[in-house]
């Protein structure tokens, strides 16, 4: 597991994850999987698209989780 990606759900995070936190986690994931800290210009579009898609999926995941004893989830940011 990439140590740079932090848990984005309660109780690890007292408040709901922000859009910036979700995007940062997605970026760390794409960096880890691709092996690139920053893509070359010819890979920028696919790299950025992957970050956006993973951030979207992460927001949906977090919105759908039922964390017992944690705060109720709401619709993901930007929806």
C-alpha distances in whole Angstrom, upper triangle without the diagonal:
4,6,9,8,10,11,14,17,19,19,16,18,22,23,22,19,22,22,21,17,17,17,15,12,13,14,11,10,13,13,9,11,14,14,16,16,20,21,25,28,28,24,24,25,23,20,21,22,19,17,20,20,16,17,20,18,16,20,21,18,19,22,23,21,23,22,24,26,24,26,27,25,27,27,25,26,28,29
4,5,6,9,11,14,17,19,20,16,18,21,22,21,18,20,20,18,15,15,15,13,10,11,12,8,8,11,10,7,10,13,12,14,13,17,19,22,25,26,22,22,23,21,18,19,20,17,16,19,19,15,16,19,18,16,19,21,19,19,23,23,22,24,23,26,27,25,26,27,25,27,27,24,25,26,28
4,6,7,10,13,16,18,18,14,16,19,21,20,17,19,20,18,15,15,16,13,11,13,13,9,10,14,12,10,13,16,15,16,15,18,21,24,27,28,25,24,26,24,20,21,23,20,18,21,21,18,18,21,20,17,20,22,20,19,23,24,22,24,23,25,26,24,25,27,25,27,27,24,25,27,29
4,6,10,12,15,18,18,14,15,18,19,19,15,17,17,15,12,13,13,9,8,11,10,7,9,12,11,10,13,15,14,15,13,16,18,22,24,26,23,21,23,22,18,19,20,18,15,18,19,16,15,19,19,16,18,21,19,18,22,24,22,25,23,26,26,24,25,26,24,26,26,22,22,24,27
4,7,9,12,15,16,12,13,16,17,16,13,14,14,13,10,10,11,8,5,8,9,6,7,11,11,10,13,15,15,16,14,17,19,23,25,26,23,21,22,21,17,18,19,16,13,16,17,13,13,16,15,12,15,17,16,15,18,20,18,21,19,23,23,21,22,23,21,22,22,19,19,22,23
4,6,9,12,12,8,9,13,14,13,10,13,14,13,9,10,12,10,7,11,12,10,11,14,15,14,16,19,19,19,18,20,23,26,28,29,26,24,25,24,21,20,21,19,16,18,18,15,14,17,16,13,14,17,15,13,17,18,17,19,17,20,20,17,18,20,18,20,21,18,19,21,23
4,6,8,9,6,7,11,12,11,9,12,14,14,10,10,13,12,9,12,14,13,13,16,17,16,18,21,21,22,21,23,25,29,31,32,28,27,27,25,22,22,22,20,17,18,18,15,14,16,15,11,13,15,13,11,14,15,13,15,13,16,16,14,15,17,15,18,19,16,17,20,22
4,7,9,7,6,9,9,8,6,9,11,11,8,8,11,11,9,11,14,13,13,17,18,18,19,22,23,23,22,23,25,29,30,31,28,26,26,25,22,21,21,19,16,17,17,14,12,14,13,9,10,12,10,8,11,13,11,13,12,15,15,12,13,14,12,14,15,13,14,17,18
4,6,6,5,8,8,7,7,11,13,14,11,11,14,14,12,15,18,17,17,20,22,21,22,25,26,27,25,27,29,33,34,35,31,29,29,28,25,24,24,22,19,19,19,16,14,15,14,11,11,12,10,7,10,11,9,10,8,11,12,9,10,11,10,12,14,13,14,18,19
3,5,5,6,7,8,9,13,16,17,14,14,18,18,16,18,21,20,20,23,25,24,26,29,29,30,28,30,32,36,37,38,35,33,33,31,29,28,28,25,23,23,23,20,18,19,18,14,14,15,13,10,12,13,10,10,7,9,9,6,8,10,10,13,16,15,17,20,21
4,5,6,9,10,11,15,18,19,16,16,20,19,17,20,23,21,22,25,26,25,27,30,30,31,30,32,34,38,39,40,37,35,35,33,31,30,30,28,25,25,25,22,20,22,20,17,17,18,16,13,15,16,13,12,9,10,9,7,9,12,13,16,19,18,19,23,24
4,6,9,10,10,14,17,17,13,14,17,16,14,18,20,18,19,22,23,22,24,27,27,28,26,28,31,34,36,37,34,32,32,31,28,27,28,25,23,23,24,20,19,20,20,16,16,18,16,13,16,17,14,15,11,13,12,10,12,15,15,17,20,18,19,23,24
4,6,7,7,10,14,14,11,12,15,15,13,17,19,18,19,22,23,22,24,27,28,28,26,27,30,34,35,36,33,31,31,30,27,26,26,24,21,22,22,19,17,19,19,15,14,17,15,12,14,16,14,15,12,14,13,10,11,13,13,15,17,16,16,20,21
4,7,9,12,15,16,13,15,18,18,17,20,22,21,22,25,26,26,28,31,31,31,29,31,33,37,38,39,36,34,34,33,30,29,29,28,24,24,25,22,20,21,21,17,16,19,17,14,15,17,15,15,12,14,12,9,9,12,12,15,17,16,17,20,22
4,6,9,12,13,11,13,16,16,16,19,21,21,22,25,26,26,28,30,31,31,28,30,32,35,36,38,35,32,32,31,29,27,27,26,23,22,23,21,18,19,19,16,14,16,16,12,13,16,14,15,13,15,13,10,8,11,10,12,14,13,13,17,18
4,6,9,11,10,10,14,14,14,16,19,19,20,22,24,24,26,28,29,29,27,28,30,33,34,35,32,29,29,28,26,24,24,23,20,19,20,18,14,15,16,12,10,13,12,9,9,13,12,13,12,14,14,10,8,10,8,9,11,10,10,14,15
4,7,8,6,7,10,11,10,13,15,15,16,19,20,21,22,24,26,25,23,24,26,30,30,32,28,26,26,25,22,20,21,19,16,16,17,15,11,13,13,10,9,12,12,8,10,13,13,15,14,17,17,13,12,13,10,11,12,9,9,13,14
4,5,5,6,9,10,11,12,14,16,17,19,20,21,23,24,26,25,22,23,25,28,28,30,27,24,24,24,21,19,19,19,15,14,16,15,11,12,14,11,9,13,14,11,12,15,16,18,17,20,20,16,15,15,13,12,12,9,8,10,13
4,5,5,6,9,10,11,12,14,15,16,18,20,21,22,24,23,21,21,22,25,25,27,24,21,20,20,18,15,16,16,12,11,13,12,8,9,12,10,8,12,13,11,12,16,17,19,19,23,23,19,18,17,14,13,12,8,6,8,11
4,5,5,6,9,10,10,12,14,15,16,18,20,21,22,20,18,18,20,23,23,25,22,19,19,20,17,14,16,16,12,11,14,13,9,12,14,12,11,15,16,14,15,19,19,22,21,25,25,21,20,20,17,17,16,12,10,11,15
4,5,5,6,9,10,11,12,14,15,17,18,20,21,20,18,18,21,24,25,26,23,21,21,21,18,16,17,16,12,13,15,12,9,12,13,10,10,14,14,12,14,17,17,20,19,22,22,19,18,19,16,16,16,12,11,14,16
4,5,5,6,9,10,11,12,14,15,17,18,20,19,18,18,20,23,24,25,22,19,19,18,16,14,15,13,10,10,11,9,6,8,10,7,7,11,11,10,12,15,15,18,18,21,22,18,18,18,15,15,14,10,10,12,14
4,5,5,6,9,10,10,12,14,15,16,18,17,15,15,16,20,20,22,18,16,16,15,13,11,12,11,7,7,10,8,5,9,11,9,9,13,13,13,15,18,18,21,21,25,26,22,21,21,18,18,16,12,11,12,15
4,5,5,6,9,10,11,12,14,15,16,15,13,13,16,19,20,22,19,16,17,17,13,12,14,12,9,10,13,10,8,12,13,11,12,16,16,15,17,20,20,23,22,26,26,23,22,23,20,20,19,16,14,16,19
4,5,5,6,9,10,11,12,14,15,15,13,15,17,20,22,23,20,18,18,17,14,13,14,12,9,11,12,9,8,11,12,9,11,14,13,13,16,18,17,20,20,23,24,21,21,22,19,19,19,15,15,17,19
4,5,5,6,9,10,11,12,14,13,13,14,15,18,19,20,17,15,15,14,11,10,11,8,5,8,9,6,5,9,9,8,10,13,13,13,16,18,18,21,21,25,26,23,23,23,20,20,19,15,15,16,18
4,5,5,6,9,10,10,12,11,9,10,11,15,16,18,14,12,13,12,9,8,10,9,5,9,10,8,8,12,13,12,14,17,16,17,19,21,22,25,25,28,29,26,26,26,23,23,22,18,17,18,20
4,6,5,6,9,10,10,10,9,11,13,17,19,20,16,15,16,15,11,12,14,11,9,12,13,11,11,14,15,13,15,18,17,17,20,22,22,25,24,28,28,26,26,27,24,24,23,20,20,21,23
4,5,5,6,8,10,11,10,12,14,17,19,20,16,15,16,14,11,12,13,10,8,11,12,8,10,13,13,11,14,16,15,16,19,20,20,23,23,27,28,25,26,26,23,24,23,19,20,21,23
4,5,5,6,8,8,9,10,10,14,16,16,12,12,13,10,7,9,10,7,6,10,10,8,10,13,13,13,16,18,17,18,21,22,23,26,26,30,31,28,29,29,26,26,24,21,21,21,23
4,6,5,6,5,5,7,9,12,15,16,12,12,14,12,9,11,13,10,9,13,14,12,13,17,17,16,19,21,20,21,24,26,25,29,28,32,33,30,31,31,28,28,27,23,23,24,26
4,6,5,7,8,11,12,15,18,19,15,15,17,15,12,14,15,12,12,15,16,13,15,18,17,16,19,21,20,21,24,25,25,28,27,31,32,30,30,31,28,29,28,25,25,26,27
4,6,8,10,12,12,15,18,18,14,15,16,13,11,13,14,11,11,15,14,12,15,17,16,16,19,21,20,21,24,25,25,28,28,31,33,31,31,32,29,29,28,25,25,26,27
4,5,8,10,9,12,15,14,11,12,13,11,9,12,13,10,11,15,15,13,16,19,18,18,21,23,22,24,27,27,27,31,31,34,36,34,34,34,31,31,30,26,26,27,28
4,7,9,9,12,15,15,12,14,16,14,11,14,16,14,14,18,18,16,18,21,21,21,24,26,25,26,29,30,30,33,32,36,37,35,36,36,33,34,32,29,29,29,31
4,5,6,9,12,13,10,11,14,12,9,12,15,13,13,16,18,16,18,21,21,21,24,26,25,26,29,31,31,34,34,37,38,35,36,36,33,33,32,28,28,28,30
4,7,10,13,14,12,11,14,14,10,12,15,14,13,16,18,16,17,21,21,20,23,25,25,26,28,30,30,33,33,36,37,34,34,35,32,32,31,27,26,27,29
4,7,9,11,9,8,12,12,9,10,14,13,12,15,17,17,17,20,22,21,23,26,26,27,29,31,31,35,34,38,39,36,36,36,33,33,31,27,26,26,28
4,6,8,6,6,9,9,7,9,12,12,12,15,17,17,18,21,22,22,24,26,27,28,30,32,32,36,36,39,41,38,37,37,34,34,32,28,27,26,29
4,5,5,6,10,11,9,12,14,15,15,18,19,20,21,24,25,25,27,29,30,31,33,35,36,39,39,43,44,41,41,41,38,37,35,31,30,29,31
4,5,5,8,10,10,11,14,15,16,17,19,20,21,23,25,26,27,30,31,32,34,35,37,40,41,44,45,42,42,41,38,37,34,31,29,28,30
4,6,7,9,10,11,13,14,16,18,19,20,22,23,25,26,28,30,31,32,34,35,37,40,41,45,46,43,43,42,38,37,35,31,30,29,31
4,6,6,6,9,10,11,12,14,16,17,18,20,21,23,25,26,27,29,30,32,33,37,37,41,43,40,39,39,35,34,32,28,27,26,28
4,6,5,6,8,10,11,12,14,15,16,18,20,21,23,24,26,27,29,30,32,35,36,40,41,38,37,37,33,32,29,26,25,23,25
4,5,5,6,9,10,11,12,14,15,16,18,20,21,23,24,26,27,29,30,34,35,39,40,37,36,35,32,30,28,24,23,21,23
4,6,5,6,9,10,10,12,14,15,16,18,20,21,22,24,26,27,28,32,33,37,39,36,35,34,31,30,27,24,23,22,23
4,5,5,6,9,10,11,12,14,16,16,19,20,21,22,24,26,27,31,31,35,37,34,33,33,29,28,26,22,22,21,23
4,5,5,6,9,10,11,12,14,15,17,19,20,21,23,24,26,30,30,34,35,32,31,31,27,26,24,20,19,18,20
4,5,5,6,9,10,11,12,14,15,17,18,20,21,23,24,28,29,33,35,32,31,30,26,25,22,19,18,17,18
4,5,5,6,8,10,11,12,14,15,16,18,20,21,22,26,27,31,33,30,29,28,25,24,22,18,18,18,19
4,6,5,6,9,10,10,12,14,15,16,18,20,21,25,25,29,30,27,27,26,23,22,20,16,16,16,17
4,6,5,6,9,10,11,12,14,15,17,18,20,24,25,29,30,27,26,25,21,20,17,14,13,12,14
4,5,5,6,9,10,11,12,14,15,17,19,22,24,27,29,26,26,24,21,20,17,14,14,14,14
4,5,5,6,9,10,10,12,14,15,16,20,21,25,27,24,23,23,19,19,17,13,14,15,15
4,5,5,6,9,10,10,12,14,15,19,20,24,25,22,21,20,17,16,14,11,11,11,13
4,5,5,6,9,10,11,12,15,18,20,23,25,22,21,19,16,15,12,9,10,10,10
4,5,5,6,9,10,11,12,16,18,21,24,21,20,19,15,15,13,10,12,13,12
4,5,5,6,8,10,11,14,15,19,21,18,18,17,13,14,12,9,11,13,13
4,5,5,6,9,10,14,15,18,20,17,16,14,11,10,9,5,8,10,10
4,6,5,6,9,12,14,18,20,17,16,14,10,10,8,6,10,11,10
4,5,5,6,10,12,15,18,15,15,14,10,11,11,9,12,14,13
4,5,5,9,10,13,15,12,12,11,8,9,9,8,11,14,13
4,6,8,10,14,15,13,11,9,5,6,6,6,9,12,11
4,6,9,13,15,13,12,10,7,8,9,9,13,15,13
4,6,9,12,10,11,9,7,10,11,11,15,18,17
4,6,9,8,9,8,7,11,13,14,17,20,19
4,6,5,7,8,8,12,15,15,18,22,21
4,5,8,9,11,14,18,19,21,25,24
4,7,9,12,15,19,20,22,26,25
4,6,9,12,16,16,18,22,22
4,6,9,13,14,16,20,19
4,7,10,12,15,18,17
4,7,9,11,15,14
4,6,9,12,10
4,7,9,7
4,6,6
4,6
4
